[in-house]
Amino acid sequence: MLAAWIGQARSAELTLVPVEVNGQPGVKALDPDGRIVAVMSLEIAGGVVQALRGIANPEKLAHLGRVADTRRLLREGRARRMA
């Protein structure tokens, strides 16, 4: 699942930045203009990944900074794939 998400991020020209999320490792995905698209975190216990969590709701991301227009990104990505 994480590998698929990383592949989608690359095709959408997103930058993945390592961050700490609630004390666990994670990444924030930024659009080409540096706006936040999503935040993903791994819950690790005993050295094993227990859960992968993601937030893409713009209202929940707004406190972290400027939030990307995800619909625009999806439209542009679709257009690139069709070209």
LOSE-24837 format. One line per field, with one value per residue (C-alpha): residue in three letters; x, y, z. Coordinates in steps of 0.001 Angstrom, whole numbers, plus 500000, padded with zeros to 6 digits. Example, Ala and Ser with C-alpha at 12.3 -4.5 7.8 and 13.67 -1.06 7.14 Angstrom:
# LOSE-24837
residuo <- (ALA, SER) $
x <- (512300, 513670) $
y <- (495500, 498940) $
z <- (507800, 507140) $
//
This chain:
# LOSE-24837
residuo <- (MET, LEU, ALA, ALA, TRP, ILE, GLY, GLN, ALA, ARG, SER, ALA, GLU, LEU, THR, LEU, VAL, PRO, VAL, GLU, VAL, ASN, GLY, GLN, PRO, GLY, VAL, LYS, ALA, LEU, ASP, PRO, ASP, GLY, ARG, ILE, VAL, ALA, VAL, MET, SER, LEU, GLU, ILE, ALA, GLY, GLY, VAL, VAL, GLN, ALA, LEU, ARG, GLY, ILE, ALA, ASN, PRO, GLU, LYS, LEU, ALA, HIS, LEU, GLY, ARG, VAL, ALA, ASP, THR, ARG, ARG, LEU, LEU, ARG, GLU, GLY, ARG, ALA, ARG, ARG, MET, ALA) $
x <- (500000, 502779, 504665, 501544, 501044, 504671, 504242, 501162, 503003, 505804, 503406, 501654, 505044, 504733, 507675, 507703, 509304, 510132, 508430, 507505, 503757, 502530, 505926, 506017, 507809, 505889, 505953, 504154, 503395, 503883, 502759, 505249, 504377, 505163, 501531, 500483, 498574, 498582, 500342, 501068, 502395, 503551, 502640, 505562, 505634, 508322, 510088, 507057, 504697, 501298, 499372, 499669, 497588, 496913, 495168, 494210, 491281, 492191, 490367, 492482, 495710, 495158, 496940, 500159, 500395, 499132, 497004, 497043, 494037, 493842, 491124, 493337, 496274, 494145, 492828, 496356, 497650, 494857, 495589, 499306, 498486, 496111, 498642) $
y <- (500000, 502444, 501620, 502342, 505664, 506641, 505785, 507995, 510815, 510640, 510644, 513698, 515435, 515587, 515918, 513605, 515180, 513005, 514299, 513094, 512643, 512148, 510716, 508265, 508423, 509829, 511982, 515054, 515286, 518704, 519887, 521623, 524970, 523632, 523300, 520339, 517573, 514875, 513539, 509839, 508184, 504728, 503311, 501141, 498867, 496324, 497229, 496182, 498437, 498126, 500697, 503181, 506307, 509106, 512468, 514307, 516345, 520002, 521154, 518842, 519855, 523631, 524110, 522802, 525495, 526245, 523387, 522274, 522213, 518421, 518480, 520637, 518280, 515284, 517020, 518007, 514489, 512970, 515404, 514485, 510780, 511310, 513392) $
z <- (500000, 500905, 497690, 495625, 497401, 496777, 493088, 492879, 494624, 492076, 489123, 490601, 490964, 494755, 497106, 500128, 503189, 506222, 509388, 512839, 513305, 516870, 517812, 514897, 511532, 508611, 505502, 504312, 500618, 499058, 495637, 493299, 494968, 498475, 499573, 501710, 499940, 502628, 505706, 506208, 509352, 510376, 513760, 514822, 517866, 518628, 515390, 513318, 511379, 513032, 511003, 508166, 508627, 506202, 506285, 503101, 504436, 503764, 506915, 509077, 507320, 507405, 510755, 509139, 506459, 502981, 501635, 497997, 495693, 495394, 492741, 490518, 491058, 490103, 486957, 485904, 486567, 484485, 481663, 481734, 481555, 478614, 476633) $
//
